[in-house]
Amino acid sequence: MTEPDWLGWARELLAISQTGLAYTRDDFDIARYEALRDLAARIVAARTDDAAAEIAERMARETGHATPKLGVRAAVFDAQGRILMVRETEDDHRWSLPGGWADVGQTAAESAEREVREETGYIVRARKLAALWDRRRQGGPPALHDVTRCFFICSLEGGAPAVSSETSEIAWFAEHDVPRDLSTRRVLPRHIARMFAHWRDPALPADFD
């Protein structure tokens, strides 16, 4: 999916503003960086249904040096070579690999294991970093923030299936049976295919862009 130019410009303005506010102590510079943030909010508001004030408020909650957000996805395989997938309750109610945001105080691998436990009830162990992908460069839907995702190959260690507030269904799929109604803001068909490739050949090096 091609990202519109205006979104890239708004994201750059937001990053400049956020980083500037993190380091400057000059009152005049603070005002200038806040004005840049408001400009970024107005650009987004002009192209979406959100109000500029609401967007600016969300942007103001982002502090510190601007860096990509870190997400995690877990490719869990069972003894039959099937992959674990969940149907998300948020947004589009489509299928995805278990995952979410990496948490402070946990490694990316630990965060992936936690997400699986919370979303499915299964206990897993991250065995391999299969991919480190930028959501925008991978063709994901446009978003205000840059997101880098870690995809881990995981083994099933225990637990029992249980849906959560984030999931409405849990299922195992063979490669030829992977559902087509994927949540493309979280995972794409080629990502699933690469996870099967990494599971079949553990010696494959990690993918990155």
N, C-alpha and C positions, 0 to 999 in steps of 0.2 A: 504494500500500500504506500503510495507516494505521499509524503508529508507536505502540507502547504507551506509556502515560504513564510507566511505571517506567523505561523506557530514557532518556527525556528528562530525568527527574529525576537519574538516575545520571550522565548526561553533564554536566548543570549542576554537580553536586557535584564531578565530576572537574575541570572547568574552573576552578571556584573554588579547589580544592585546588592545582592545578598553577600557576595564576597567583600564588596566595598564597605558595607555596614559592619561586617565582622572585624575589620581592621582599623577603620578610621576613628579618630577621636575629635575631629574638627566639626563643629556644629554646622558650618556651611556645607561641608562635604556630606554630612549625614542628610541634610535637607535635599541635596542633589541626588543622592542615591535613592532616597525615598521617592523622589519625583520620577526617577527611572522605573522604580517598581510600580508606581501608579500608571505610568505609560504602558508598561507591559500588561497590566490588568485591563486597561482600556482597549488595547489591541485584541486581547482574547475576548472581552465582552462584546466587541463589535462583530465578532464572527460566531458567537455562541449564544445560548439562551441565558447564560449566567449574568448577573449584575456585576458591574465593575467593582463595587464596594465589597461584595462577597468574595470575589476573586482576589482582590488586594488583601483582604483579611487572611485568606488561606496562604497567600504568598508571604505575608508578614510572619507567619508561624515558622517559616523555614529560616533558620539562623545558622551562622557559622560559614566557613568556606564552602562554596557551592560545589558539590560532587554528585555523581550519579547515585541514585538509590540502588540498594542491593536486594535483589529478590532471589528466591531459591525454588527449585522444582525437583521433585524426586521421581525417578523412574524405578519403581519397585517391580521385581520379577519373581514369579513363583516357580516351583519345580517343573511346571509344564511349559515354562517360557512365556507365560502370559504377563501382560503389564497391568498394573493397578491404576484405575482412573476413577475420578469422582465427578459427579454432576454438581456444579456450583449453584448455590442459592442466590448469590449476589449478582446483580446486573442482568446477565443473559441466560442463566439456567442451562448452560451448556457444559460439555465434558472437558476435563482438563487433567493434567497430572497434579497430584497433591502438591501444594506449595503455598508460598506467600512471601512476606518480608522477612529478611534476616533480623534477628533481635539483638539488641545490645547485651553483651555478656555471654553470647553464644557464638561459636564459630559458624561459618556458613553451613558446614556439614551437620552440626548439631541442630541448627535451625530447620534444615530439611527434614531431619528425623522427627523433630517436634511437630512440624506441620503434618506429617503423615499420621502421627499418633493422634493429634487433635482432630483431624478431618476424617479419619477412617477407623480408628481404634486399633490399628496394627502397630506393632513394634518392629522397627527396621534398623538396619545398620548401613550407613553410607560407605560404599566400598571404593568408589572411583569418581573423580571429577571428570565428567564426560564432555562438558562444554561450558564456555564462558561467553555469553552472547549479549550484545547490545540490542535491546528491543527495537529501537528505531531502525537500525541497520538490517535487522532480520525481517523487516517488513511488517512489524506490528502496527496496530492502529495508532494514530497521532495522540500524543500525550504531552502535557505541559512539562513534565520532568523527564530527564534521561534516566533509564533504568538498565542496569546490568544484571543478568540472571545467571546463576550457577545451576547447572543441571547435574545431578548426581545419580549414578547407578547404585541402587540399594538392594540389599538382600532382606528377605522376610525372616524375622527372628521370633515372632510370637504375636500375641494379642488376638482379638476377635473383631470382626467387622461391626462398626457402629457409626451411624451418620451423626453429624453435628449440626450446630446452627449455621455452618458454612456449606454443608453438603446435604443433598437430598437423596443421592444414590451412590453406591459404591459397587464397582464391578471389575472383573478381570477380563482382559481381551487378548486374543491371539492377534498376531500382526495383521492378518487379512480381515479381521473383524473389528478393527478400531473404528469407533463411531465417527461419522462425518460431521456431526454438529458439534464441532470443537469450539471452545471459547478462545477465539483467535487473539484476544488481548492478553492471553496467558500462555498459549502454546499453539504452534502451527503444525500441520501434517508432517512437514519435513523434519521437525524436531522429534516427533514420535519415531519416525523412520530411523533417525540417527541413534536414538536410544536403543532400538532393537539391534542396530549394527554394533554398538558398543557392548551390548550384552553378549552378542554372539562372539565377538572378538575383543576380549579384555585388553589385548596389547595395543589397540588403537590409541593414538595420542589424543589428548583433549582437543576439541574444536574451539576456536576462538575467532573473533573478528576484530 
